[in-house]
Every structure is written in structure tokens, then in C-alpha cells.
Amino acid sequence: MGTAGLRALLNSVRYEVLPAKATEDKVLAHVPRDVVVTVTASPVKGLEPTLDLAGRLAAHGYRVVPHVPARLLRDDAHLKEVVDRLREAGVEDVFVPAGDADPPAGGYDGALPVLRRLSELGSPFARVGVTGYPESHPLIHDDVTIQAMWDKREHATYIVSNLCFDPRVLGDWIARIRRRDVTLPLYVGVAGPVQRAKLLAMATKIGVGESTRFLTKHASWFVRFAAPGGYAPERLLTRTQEALTAPSAGVAGLHLFTFNQIAETERWRRALLDRLGG
């Protein structure tokens, strides 16, 4: 598929943002309405900033996907409150990770019980996303994470992969989950054109987004951002385009971790589309 496949992926993006003070203005200024915006949740600040920003962006006409980490939910009644609030705001898509709040706010310690409860509530959202881990989770064995995707398949409608910087690892992981008959559409998680200094400042200032927290657990990843000729999203996409665009891969689009470098991410995407003729 070559450049056509990459163009298709770049035209089917989701931007992950953190619910900081200036996020709404940045999204309004730089993100087209046809780009899905996902809003992370903080184990420190709780769900309120996420729900608030998701509601405001939805009111502006964006397709918004709030993160609803299981470990931030107090109980069934709290989940029902969250569902009602999001549905009232017109939200039709949620992302349900386990989250990393320790200890959990209530009885939910993983995503699967929340997914089951949502099904019992009549599946109030048209789309429900769950997490995949191409690079090993720091606390969970790879076989367990793939089994978890299998267990969630009856309740979820798509997978979002966490960050991966190794083209071979990413390609092998996609092939592996498909061999296990995990057939949900996949959005591949890719770090945008992030600058290490800005990322460090964001991690220090906010320190709460799940993606930021996950990244800070992997200090070697910062080296990739900082090294001359180190990480570049375009190079990663070029090296993995065959794996990403193969029909058997089932890749529906890209999930771009912006780390709130929203303007820079959109400029990079537009420039790359222009170079690819799309």
C-alpha cells in the first residue's frame, strides 16, 4: 500500500491530550473537528477534570473519548453517575483502562469488571476501547495482557496500543494478537513529534496523565527522544508501514500521544500528509 496506506492512517488519527488548564484552547486553535480527541485521567486529580474537559470539547463539536480508568471508580453508583454525565454530554465513545491508582478508589481493580458492568447497563456507549501493550507492561506478563484482550473482546469494540518505539516489536505483537484470534480493530499508539525538554516539563508539571506516568517509568525512552537521530514518528511509521497496512493487521488508525504538544503534533501531521501527497 506504500504511501497510500500511510495517508489513510494519518487521516484516521486520534489525539490523546491531558486535561490541563490550557488544553481546551489548544484543541480549539489547532485540532480539526474530524480528529477524535481522547482525554486522559489522573490518579491524583481523579475523573473530574477529564469529565469536565470531555463535556466542553463535545459541546464544541468534537468527537471526544474520555478515559475512564477502572481504579478511579468508587463503586457501581459512581460508574452509573459517570455514564449518565457522559451520555448527557453526547459522548458515545469511552476508553476503559485499568489505570494506575494505587490503591484503587473502590472495588474495581481492573478494566474487565467495568466492561462487564457497562454491558449490564445496556451498553450505553456505541464504542468502547481497551488497552494493548506491544512493549512489555512493567507489572504484567505479555501472555497475561494478550489473554486480557481476549477476555474483553465481548465488551469492547477496539484496542488502543500503548507506546512502542521498536518497529519489529510492534509488527510481531500485531501478528501475535491476530494469531490468538483477537480481531478487534486496532489503533496503534505513536508518540508525536515530542521534544524531550517539553516532555520532561510536562511530566514534572502535570505528572498525572496515564501516558506520561507510563513513559516516566521507562527512562530509556527519554534517551530516544534526546539522542541525535533518535526517535522520529515519521521514521517509525515508514519502518512499520508494511505491518500496519496489511489487511490482516486490522489497523483502523493511529492514536497519537501528544503530551499536550498539540499544535506541534497537528503541524507535523499536516506536513507529512502534504509530503505524501494527501
C-alpha positions as CSV (number, residue, x, y, z in Angstrom):
1,M,0.0,0.0,0.0
2,G,3.0,2.3,0.5
3,T,2.3,6.0,0.8
4,A,-1.5,5.4,0.3
5,G,-1.5,3.3,3.4
6,L,0.3,5.9,5.5
7,R,-2.0,8.6,4.2
8,A,-5.0,6.5,5.3
9,L,-3.5,6.1,8.8
10,L,-2.7,9.8,9.1
11,N,-6.3,10.6,8.1
12,S,-7.7,8.3,10.8
13,V,-6.0,9.7,13.9
14,R,-6.9,10.2,17.5
15,Y,-5.1,12.8,19.6
16,E,-4.5,12.0,23.2
17,V,-4.5,15.1,25.4
18,L,-4.1,15.7,29.1
19,P,-6.7,17.8,30.9
20,A,-4.6,20.8,31.8
21,K,-5.7,24.4,32.1
22,A,-4.8,25.4,28.5
23,T,-5.8,22.2,26.8
24,E,-9.3,23.3,25.6
25,D,-7.8,26.4,24.0
26,K,-5.1,24.4,22.3
27,V,-7.5,21.9,20.9
28,L,-9.8,24.7,19.6
29,A,-7.0,26.5,18.0
30,H,-5.2,23.6,16.3
31,V,-7.3,20.4,16.0
32,P,-9.8,19.9,13.2
33,R,-13.3,18.7,14.1
34,D,-12.8,15.5,12.2
35,V,-9.9,14.4,14.5
36,V,-11.0,12.4,17.5
37,V,-9.7,13.8,20.8
38,T,-9.1,11.4,23.8
39,V,-8.8,12.9,27.3
40,T,-6.6,11.1,29.9
41,A,-7.5,10.7,33.5
42,S,-5.3,11.3,36.6
43,P,-4.9,9.0,39.6
44,V,-4.0,12.2,41.5
45,K,-6.8,14.5,40.4
46,G,-9.4,11.9,39.8
47,L,-12.0,11.8,37.0
48,E,-13.5,15.3,37.4
49,P,-11.0,17.2,35.1
50,T,-11.4,14.5,32.4
51,L,-15.2,14.6,32.5
52,D,-15.3,18.4,32.5
53,L,-12.9,18.8,29.6
54,A,-14.7,16.0,27.7
55,G,-18.0,17.7,28.1
56,R,-16.7,21.1,27.0
57,L,-15.0,19.7,23.9
58,A,-18.1,17.7,23.0
59,A,-20.1,20.9,23.2
60,H,-17.6,22.4,20.7
61,G,-18.5,19.6,18.2
62,Y,-15.5,17.3,18.8
63,R,-15.8,13.5,18.9
64,V,-14.4,13.0,22.4
65,V,-13.2,9.9,24.1
66,P,-12.7,10.3,27.9
67,H,-10.5,7.8,29.7
68,V,-12.5,6.1,32.5
69,P,-9.9,4.1,34.4
70,A,-11.4,1.3,36.5
71,R,-9.3,2.0,39.5
72,L,-10.7,5.6,39.8
73,L,-14.2,4.4,40.1
74,R,-15.6,4.2,43.7
75,D,-18.4,1.7,43.1
76,D,-21.3,0.8,40.7
77,A,-23.2,4.0,41.6
78,H,-20.2,6.1,40.7
79,L,-19.9,4.3,37.4
80,K,-23.6,5.0,36.7
81,E,-23.1,8.7,37.5
82,V,-20.2,8.9,35.1
83,V,-22.2,7.1,32.4
84,D,-25.1,9.4,32.8
85,R,-23.0,12.5,32.7
86,L,-21.1,11.5,29.6
87,R,-24.3,10.4,27.8
88,E,-25.9,13.7,28.6
89,A,-22.9,15.4,27.1
90,G,-23.3,13.4,23.9
91,V,-20.3,11.2,24.4
92,E,-20.6,7.9,22.5
93,D,-17.1,6.5,23.0
94,V,-15.1,5.7,26.1
95,F,-11.7,4.2,26.7
96,V,-11.5,1.9,29.8
97,P,-8.0,1.0,31.0
98,A,-7.3,-0.5,34.4
99,G,-5.5,2.7,35.4
100,D,-2.7,3.0,37.9
101,A,-4.3,4.5,41.0
102,D,-2.8,2.6,44.0
103,P,-4.8,1.8,46.0
104,P,-7.9,1.7,43.8
105,A,-10.6,4.2,44.7
106,G,-13.1,1.3,45.2
107,G,-13.8,-2.3,44.3
108,Y,-12.7,-2.2,40.6
109,D,-9.1,-3.3,40.3
110,G,-9.1,-3.9,36.5
111,A,-10.9,-3.0,33.3
112,L,-12.9,-6.2,32.8
113,P,-15.3,-5.8,35.7
114,V,-16.1,-2.3,34.5
115,L,-16.7,-3.5,30.9
116,R,-19.0,-6.2,32.2
117,R,-20.9,-3.7,34.3
118,L,-21.3,-1.4,31.2
119,S,-22.8,-4.4,29.3
120,E,-25.2,-4.9,32.2
121,L,-26.2,-1.3,32.0
122,G,-27.3,-1.9,28.4
123,S,-24.0,-1.0,26.6
124,P,-24.6,2.8,26.9
125,F,-21.7,3.7,24.6
126,A,-21.5,2.8,20.9
127,R,-17.7,2.4,21.1
128,V,-15.6,1.1,24.0
129,G,-11.8,0.9,23.8
130,V,-9.3,-1.2,25.8
131,T,-5.5,-1.2,26.1
132,G,-2.9,-3.3,24.3
133,Y,0.8,-3.5,25.2
134,P,3.3,-4.0,22.4
135,E,6.2,-3.4,24.7
136,S,6.0,-5.3,27.9
137,H,3.9,-3.8,30.7
138,P,6.2,-3.1,33.7
139,L,4.0,-5.2,36.0
140,I,2.1,-7.7,33.8
141,H,3.5,-10.6,31.7
142,D,2.8,-10.3,27.9
143,D,0.8,-13.5,27.8
144,V,-1.5,-12.1,30.5
145,T,-2.1,-8.8,28.6
146,I,-3.0,-10.7,25.4
147,Q,-5.3,-13.0,27.3
148,A,-6.9,-9.9,28.9
149,M,-7.7,-8.6,25.4
150,W,-9.3,-11.9,24.6
151,D,-11.4,-11.8,27.7
152,K,-12.5,-8.2,26.9
153,R,-13.5,-8.8,23.3
154,E,-17.2,-9.4,24.1
155,H,-17.5,-6.0,25.8
156,A,-15.0,-3.8,23.8
157,T,-15.1,-2.6,20.2
158,Y,-11.5,-1.6,19.6
159,I,-8.0,-1.7,21.1
160,V,-5.5,1.1,21.6
161,S,-1.9,0.1,21.8
162,N,0.4,1.7,24.2
163,L,3.6,3.4,23.1
164,C,6.1,1.4,21.1
165,F,9.4,2.6,19.5
166,D,10.6,-0.7,18.0
167,P,9.2,-1.5,14.5
168,R,10.0,-5.2,14.9
169,V,8.4,-5.5,18.3
170,L,5.3,-3.6,17.1
171,G,4.9,-5.8,14.0
172,D,5.5,-9.0,15.9
173,W,2.9,-8.0,18.5
174,I,0.2,-7.2,15.9
175,A,0.8,-10.6,14.3
176,R,0.8,-12.4,17.6
177,I,-2.6,-11.0,18.8
178,R,-4.2,-11.8,15.5
179,R,-2.9,-15.4,15.7
180,R,-4.7,-15.5,19.1
181,D,-7.9,-14.5,17.3
182,V,-8.1,-11.1,18.9
183,T,-9.9,-9.5,16.0
184,L,-10.9,-6.1,17.4
185,P,-9.9,-3.1,15.3
186,L,-6.6,-1.6,16.4
187,Y,-5.4,2.0,16.9
188,V,-1.7,2.0,17.0
189,G,-0.2,4.2,19.7
190,V,2.5,6.5,18.4
191,A,4.3,9.4,20.2
192,G,4.0,12.6,18.3
193,P,7.0,14.8,17.4
194,V,7.6,15.4,21.1
195,Q,10.6,17.4,22.3
196,R,12.3,15.9,25.3
197,A,12.6,19.1,27.3
198,K,8.9,19.9,26.8
199,L,8.0,16.3,27.7
200,L,10.0,16.5,30.9
201,A,8.5,19.8,31.8
202,M,5.0,18.4,31.2
203,A,5.7,15.3,33.3
204,T,7.0,17.5,36.1
205,K,4.2,20.0,35.9
206,I,1.3,17.5,35.5
207,G,2.7,14.1,36.3
208,V,-0.7,12.6,36.2
209,G,-1.7,11.5,32.7
210,E,-1.5,7.8,32.3
211,S,0.6,8.0,29.2
212,T,3.0,10.4,30.9
213,R,3.2,8.2,34.0
214,F,3.9,5.2,31.9
215,L,6.6,7.0,29.9
216,T,8.4,8.2,33.0
217,K,8.7,4.5,34.2
218,H,10.8,3.9,31.1
219,A,13.8,6.3,31.4
220,S,15.4,4.8,28.4
221,W,12.6,6.2,26.2
222,F,13.7,9.7,27.1
223,V,17.1,8.9,25.7
224,R,15.4,8.0,22.4
225,F,13.8,11.4,22.3
226,A,17.0,13.3,23.1
227,A,19.6,11.4,21.0
228,P,20.6,12.9,17.7
229,G,18.8,10.9,15.0
230,G,16.8,9.3,17.8
231,Y,13.0,9.0,17.8
232,A,11.1,10.4,14.9
233,P,7.4,9.4,14.3
234,E,7.8,9.5,10.6
235,R,10.6,7.1,10.6
236,L,8.7,4.7,12.9
237,L,5.7,4.8,10.6
238,T,7.9,4.2,7.5
239,R,9.6,1.2,9.0
240,T,6.4,-0.3,10.2
241,Q,4.1,0.6,7.3
242,E,4.0,-2.9,5.8
243,A,2.9,-4.4,9.2
244,L,0.5,-1.5,9.8
245,T,-1.2,-1.5,6.4
246,A,-1.5,-5.3,5.8
247,P,-5.2,-6.2,5.7
248,S,-4.6,-8.9,8.3
249,A,-3.3,-6.4,10.8
250,G,-6.7,-4.8,11.2
251,V,-5.2,-1.3,12.0
252,A,-8.0,1.3,11.9
253,G,-5.8,4.3,12.5
254,L,-3.2,6.0,14.7
255,H,-3.5,7.1,18.3
256,L,-1.1,10.0,18.7
257,F,0.2,10.7,22.2
258,T,0.6,14.5,22.0
259,F,1.7,15.1,25.6
260,N,-0.2,18.4,25.1
261,Q,2.2,19.5,22.3
262,I,-1.0,19.8,20.3
263,A,0.0,22.4,17.8
264,E,3.3,20.7,17.0
265,T,1.5,17.4,16.5
266,E,-1.0,18.8,14.1
267,R,1.6,20.7,12.1
268,W,3.7,17.5,11.8
269,R,0.7,15.5,10.6
270,R,-0.3,18.1,8.0
271,A,3.3,18.5,6.8
272,L,3.7,14.7,6.4
273,L,0.3,14.4,4.6
274,D,1.5,17.1,2.2
275,R,4.7,15.3,1.5
276,L,2.8,12.1,0.9
277,G,0.5,13.8,-1.5
278,G,-2.6,13.5,0.7
